[in-house]
């Protein structure tokens, strides 16, 4: 073999080995770039904001299950939010939602109206509802044990006079049911300064009704006296089941549990102005009447007592004698 070729071959071999060693050394000494990730703030370091646990439509009265504290990015916190350590959740119970709040959205100071604030009653009313004040006494208001948020029935007591000489008919009738109490006198909150319910007598109760029921209450106040009957929470559920079984209400079609639950809650909160019950004086005492006194027959001939003397006080049996179109009453035993 030519000496020149041998030198070239050896040189190429040396270059190849040198290149391989350099490449190996470069890969061993140069590691992947180190990325120093910024430390994420923990939940304890973030501010906690009061958010809604469920959708809160306009007019919703808040309770302890309506909101909770949740960590919130510090850069996104607004001054109108309720922050942990700066707001007392217990003071928000009973407040009314003025603007609709979606689930998970922070509660803002402008979206709530607290009891006693201006516009509280208007915000507490449902769509299409009215507020009506009914005068009551200590006896007819369950001695002050009816609080805002309770549901009551309205009872009308009256005396019905007839045309006879008997005593008037005493009757008591449940004219309206399932009415929500908004306020008692000027008080819209059942809690006192210590956070406990305060029982006190009052002379006026404001209730939530429909426009038609408001008209009925205005007339009822001129007929007789009104009293309140406190309802049990179980009564509303039983009335709802009866209305569904009787076909009085229609539930939404489909299999959406959320829509069905919302419809049931709306129906259960509606006032009821039909299916009233009543009791007369005879249901209480055998010495009271069970019907309205009958009117006197002005066209009847004055009864004749035995002997032919006319008397208005004679109450004995009579016989009616018809002669053409002329009808006369003759006492039994008379001529």
DATADA-V485581 format. One record per backbone hydrogen bond with DSSP energy under -0.5 kcal/mol. NH is the residue of the N-H (numbers start at 1). CO is the residue of the C=O. Records with the same first field share a line. If there is no record, write none. Layout:
NH: CO + CO
This chain:
6: 2
7: 3
8: 4
9: 5
10: 6
11: 7
12: 8
13: 9
14: 10
15: 11
16: 12
17: 13
18: 14
19: 15
20: 16
21: 17
22: 18
23: 19
24: 20
25: 21
26: 22
27: 23
28: 24
29: 25
30: 26
31: 29
36: 34
37: 35
45: 42
46: 42
47: 72
49: 47 + 70
50: 82
51: 49 + 68
52: 105
53: 66
54: 66
56: 101
57: 55
59: 97
60: 57
62: 60 + 95
66: 63
68: 51
70: 49
72: 47
76: 73
77: 74
81: 78
82: 107
83: 81
84: 48
85: 87
86: 83
87: 83
89: 87
91: 88
92: 89
93: 89 + 90
94: 62
95: 92
96: 113
97: 60
98: 96 + 111
99: 111
101: 56
104: 52
105: 102
107: 50
109: 80
111: 108
112: 109
113: 96
117: 114
120: 117
123: 119
124: 120
125: 121
129: 126
130: 209
132: 207
134: 205
136: 203
141: 137
142: 139
143: 138
144: 141
145: 142
146: 141
147: 145
149: 181
150: 147
152: 179
153: 229
154: 176
155: 153 + 227
156: 173
157: 225
158: 171
160: 169
161: 159
163: 293
169: 160
171: 158 + 169
172: 279
173: 156
174: 277
175: 154 + 173
176: 154
177: 272
179: 152
180: 208
181: 150
182: 206
183: 206
184: 187
185: 204
187: 184
188: 186
192: 196
195: 192
198: 190
199: 197
200: 144 + 198
205: 134
206: 183
207: 132 + 205
208: 180
209: 130 + 207
211: 128
214: 210
215: 211
216: 212
217: 213
218: 214
219: 215
220: 216
221: 217
222: 219
223: 219 + 220
224: 220
225: 157
227: 155
228: 140
229: 153
231: 151
235: 232
236: 232
237: 233
238: 234
239: 235
240: 236
241: 237
242: 238
243: 239
244: 240
245: 241
246: 242
247: 244
248: 243
249: 243
257: 255
260: 256
261: 257
262: 258
263: 259
264: 260
265: 261
266: 262
267: 263
268: 264
269: 265
270: 267
272: 177
277: 174
279: 172
281: 170
282: 289
283: 280
284: 281
285: 281
288: 285
296: 163
298: 296
300: 297
305: 303 + 309
308: 305
311: 303
319: 330
321: 319 + 328
322: 320
323: 321 + 326
325: 323
326: 323
327: 325
328: 321
330: 319 + 328
332: 317
334: 331
